[in-house]
Amino acid sequence: MLARDLLRNDPDRVRRALETRGADPELVDTWVRLDDERRTVLVDLEERKRQRNEASKAIGEIKRQGGSAKEEIVAVSTLKGEIEKLESRLGSVEAELSAAALSIPNIPHASVPEGADERANRIERQVGEPTAFDFEPKAHWDLGPELGILDFERGAKVAGARFTAYFGAGARLERALINFMLELHTGEHGYTEVLPPFIVNADSLLGTGQLPKFEQDLFHLEGTNYYLIPTAEVPVTNLHRQEILDEDQLPIRYAAWTPCFRSEAGSYGKDVRGLIRQHQFNKVELVHITAAEASYDALEELTGHAERVLQSLELPYRVVTLSTGDMGFGAAKTYDLEVWLPGQSAYREISSCSNCEDFQARRADIRYRPAGGGKPRYAHTLNGSGLAVGRTLIAVLENYQQEDGSIVIPEALRPHMGGLERIEPPA
């Protein structure tokens, strides 16, 4: 969430920022109104308590002198009732104020291009040329079933639409990609591997910003406070919820493989074929927790680590800065990595690398003590896919396909595939 001082002292800046994101600036007006009401109620409450205390003292003095304190007792009783009403109102206003604060998205960084949607995104660089073929390339939703490694019908039979069963070399390729990514990030990039819970409580989702705004996108375990994770960003970032770290512990960098579960509410009819938009998918997630001054250097570093996966697999891709209207709710700046998919003749997102600055840390209460002393400060949190595994598998199938229907295994993956060099069509 945003800092209370920012909302209180510079609401116009926040309103302008929300307008660039396509969010309703009245969210700020609501917060300001409730904040004013809260402060008014607090002043009234403290005044009634002062009057009650003075009346109580007067009662004691009158009784010591043998007089009647009937009027003062009535006054104290009246004040008690007013105090109870004000305390009740204060509780209601504070709950509304908190809800209003949680509904306001992050402020975009000054370097983010302004625009309503993806059309305003800025291409930063393109690495490699789109793969050229001497034949008409196929999409993965044709390649996988023909090779016998992806079965969309049986996945749907077992669970429903947007679930897939992997077989043989397909299952092994998915596992090889996970191992390759984790070993690259831990061995070469210095991340600590984490295997977090795949189920989290509501407080964790509140901390990283999925609740309350995006509850419809989550799989909630009925009758419990538990949810299936939409991304490893949630459990991994929340490992340090309500903690005060020492600055010399920073940066903290974690790499985690998890399955991810998303209801994809509101996306029906979009990307329904193949593996692009599944209810369950694997992802290797990178999370940084840094000091405030270091977070934008960390964003460049994190993005480079995600790019290294694509470079190692020799997959053509580009890096795009998302516009204000295309960024996620909690992000201050986001780079998307988009890989070339020849079966679709398009670049498609395979990773989003975001700096949330202190937006998540305020929600999750993640702070650090500056090395030079002083009050604890809110940390900055960053996250990015390193990479989305299913989409990487798509990119391998489509970019490494051969005219005979086989798939050449990228050299970087062969040690994780038992030396297998090619996935052949069934005889």
N, C-alpha and C positions, 0 to 999 in steps of 0.2 A: 504494500500500500504506500501511498505518498505520505511524506512528512506532514504532520499537523501544522507546523509553522508555515510551510509552503502554502497549504490550502488557506490558512488564515490570513497570511500577510501578502500573498500575491495570487489571489484567485483568478485574476485576469490572465496571467500566464498559463495557468492550468486550463482555463476555458479555451484559450487559443490552441493549446496542444491537443485538447480533445477534439476540437473541430478539424484539425489536420488528420486525425485518426478516423474521422467519421463517427465519433462517439458524441453522445448528447451532452452539450455543455451545461445543461440544467442539472446534471449530476453534481456539479460544483455548487450551484445555487442551493440545492437541497442540503448539502453538507454545511455550507455557511449558515443557512437558516437554523439548522439543528444545533450547530456549535454556538450560535448566539443565544438560542433558547437555553442550552445547557448552562452557559455562564450566567444568564439571568436567574435561572432556578437556583444555581449554587449560591449566588449573592443573597437571594431571598431566604434560602435555607439557613445560611450562616447567620443572617439577621434574626430569624425566628429563634435559633438556638441561643443567640446572645440574649434576646429578650427573656427566654425561658430561664436561663441561668440567673439573670438579674432578679426575676420574679421569685425564683426558688430561694435566693439569698434573702430577699425581703421577707418571705414567709418565715424563715428561721429567725430573723431579727425580731419580727412582730411577736412571735410566740415566746421568745425569750423575755420580752417586755410584758407578757401577759395579755396582749391584745388579740383581736379577732383578725384572722387572715383570710376570711371567707372570699373576698373579692380577688385576692391574689391567687388563691387556690383555683378559682374558676378561670382566671387568666392563664395559669399554667396548663390547665386541662385543655383550654382552647388552643393554646400554642402547641401542645403535644399533638393534637389532631391535625393542625396545619403542617407541622413538621413531617408527620407520617405521610400526608398527601404529597408534600414536596419531595420527599425521599422516593416515593413511588413514581412520581413524574420524572425525577432525575434518572431512575433506573430505566424507564421506558425511553427517554430521550437518548441516553447513552447507548442503548441497544440499537436504536434507529441510526444514531450517528456512526456506530461501528459498521452497521450494514451499508450505510451510504459510502463510507470510506472504502469498504471492500469492493464496491461496484465500480470504482473509478480506475481506469487502466493507467499504465505507466506513461510517463512523458517521453516522447521520442528524443534521442540525442540530436544535437544540432547538425550532425553530418548525414542524417537520414533524409533521403529525398521525399518531398511532400507529394502526395497523390492519393487518390481515392481507392486504388486497387493495384493489382499486379502490373497493369500497363505503365505505371510510374516507377516500377523497379529499375534499378541501375545495374547494368552488367559491368562488373569490375575487371574480369579477365576470362579468357577462354583458353583451356589447356587441351591440346590435341585437336585433331580434325574429326568430324563425324566419320564413322567407319564406312568405307566404300566396299561394295560387293559387285561381283560379276553376275549375280543372280538376284531375284527378288527376295529380300530378307523376310523372314516370318516373325510374327510376334510370339512372345513366350507362351501365350495361351494356346498356341498351336504347337510350338516346339515341345513343351513339357509333356502333354498327353501323347504325342507321337513317339517320344522317347520312352514313355512309360514311367516317367519320374514325377509327374504332377497329375493329380486326379481331382478335378474340381467337383465332379458329380458325386464321388464317394465322400468327399469332405462335406458337401451339402447334405448328403444322406445322413451322415453321422450327427451333424450339428445344425446345419442350415446354410443359407446363402452367405457368401463371403467367408467361408472356411474351406481349407484345402488340405488334402492328404498328400504327403511326399513319400516317394518310394525309392528304394535302392540308391543309385548315385545321386538322386535329387536330395534325399535326406542327408546323405553324406556331404554333399556340396554345401548345404545349409550349415551343417555342423563345422565343416572346414572353414567357412567364412567367419563364423563366430570365433573359432580358435585363432585364426590368422589375425583378426582385428585385435583381440585381447592381447595376444603375444606382441604385436606391433606396439600397442599403446603402453603396455607395461614394460616391455623390454627396451624399446627405443625412445619412448617419450616420457618415461618416468612416472606413469600413473600407478596408483595402488588399486589392485583389483578388489572389487566388492561383490559379494553375492547377497543382495538384500531380500527381504520378504517381497513376495509378489502380491500380497494383500496389505492394504494400509487402512488406517483409521481416518475419520473425517478431518481431524486436526492436521494430519499430514497434507491432505489435499487442499485445505484452507491455506496452509503455509506456502505452498508453491503456486497457488492461484487458480486451481481447477474448481474449487468450491468458493463461493456458492454459485458463481456465474455459469459454469459449464457442467452442472450435475447431469443434464440430459445426455451428455456424451460418455458418461461413466457406466460401468456395470456395478450396480449396488447389490450386495448380498442381503436379500430380503430378511428383515427382522433383526439386523445387526447394524453396528456402526462401521462395518467393513466394506471396502470397495476393492475390486481388481484394479491393479495399477494401469494407467494409460501409457506410462513411460517410466523408466527407471529414474528419471529426474526427480520424481516425487519421493520415493523412499530414500534415495541417496542424499539429496539435499537436506532432508529432514533428519538425517542421522545426527546433525548438530543443532536441531531445534532447541531453543531455550538454553543455549550454551554461550558462555563468554570465553572465547579463545584468546591465547596470547598471540600477539602479532608475529612472533618468531615461529609460530606453527603454520603461518600462511606463506605461500598459497597451499591449500589442500587440493589435491587433484585425484579424482576417483574415476575408474573405468568399470562399467558393470554391464554384463549381459543379463537381459531379462526377456521373457515374453511380455507383450503389451496387449492390452484389451481395450477396444474402443467401440462404442455403439454406433459411431458415425451418424448420429442423429442429424437430420437435415441434409444428408448427402446422398439420399436415395436417388438412383438413376445416374449417378456420377461414378465413373471408373468401376463399373460393375463387373467387367471382364478381368479375369486373371488375378494377379497378386497385388496390384497397385494399392487397393484400398480394402484391407481385410479387417475383420473384427478381432482377429488374433494374429500377431506377427512378432518376430524376434527383432531385437535391436541391441546394439552395443552403444551405451550412452557414456558421454564424457561430462563430468561435473567439476567445476572449479569454484572454490571459495577463496576470495582474495581480499586484500586491503583495498580501500576505496580508490587510491591513486593508481593502482596497478591493473584495474579491471579491463581497460581498453587494450593494453598490451596483451593481456591474457586472452582477449577475444581473438586477436590476430593469431596468437599461438594456437589456441584451440581449433580455429578454422584450418590452420595449416596442418594440424594433426589429422583432422578428418580428410583433408585433401590427400594426405600421404597414402591413405588406403586406396583411393582411386588411381593415384600415380603408380603404386606398386602393382595394381591389377591392369595397368595400361588401358584405362577406360577414359574416353574423351568426356570432358565436363566443362562447366563454366561456374563462376562464382558471381552471385547476384546480391546486391544490397536491397532488402525489401523496403518498400515505401511505407510512409506513415499509416496508410490505410490498409496495408497488407500484413503488417506485423501482428504477432500474437499479443494477447492481453497484457502479459507481464514484461514484455521485452522493451528495452530502450533502444536497442539496435540489433538487427539480425542479418546474418549472411546465409543465404541458401546456396547449397551446392546442388547443381542440376546435372545429372548424367545423361549422355546421349543414348536414346533407345531407338535403334534403327527400325525395329518392327513397328514403331509408332511414328517414325520420322519426327521426333520431338525430344527436347530436353525435359526431363522430369526431375522433380525434387527427390534427393536421396539423403539430404541432411539439412537441418536448420541449426545454426550456431548463434546463440543469443547471449547478450549481456543484459541482465535484469537490473544491474546496479544494486541499490539497496531495497528494491521493491519487494522481493521475496523475503529478504532478511528481516524487514520490519514486520511482516506477517508472521514469520516463523521465530522471531526474536533470536537471530543469530548475530552475535556481536564479538568484537575483539578489543583487547586492551592495547593501545598504542605503545610501541616500544619506548617512546620518550616520556611516558606517563600521561596522565589525564583521564578523562571519563571514557568508558567504553564506547566504541563507535559501531555502527551497523556495518557488517561485511557486505561485499558485493558478491553476487552469485551468478554463475554462467553455466550454460549447458549446451550440448550439441550432440547430434547422432554421429557415431564414429564407426560404423554407419548403420542405417536401416538395412537389416540383413536380407529380407525378402526382396527388396528393391535392388540390392546389389546382385543377388542371384539372377534377377530379371536381366540386369545389365550384362552379366557374364553370358547368359544364354543367348541374348540377342546380338551382342557384339562379337562373340566367338563362334557363331554358327557357321557351318560349312554347307556347301551345296548338297552334299549327300544326306543332310539332316543331322549329322553328328555335331558335337560341341567340343572344341579344343579347350582343355583346362589351362587357365593362365599359369605360367611357370611359378609364380609366388604361392599358388595354392597347392601345387602338386605334392609337396611334403606332407600336407594335411589330408591328402586324398590317397595316401598309401602309394604314391608314385603314379597314380592313374593320369594318363595324358589326354584321354579323349573319352567322352560319353557317346557310345555308338547306339544307333537305332536298333531295336530288337530284330532278330533274324526273321 
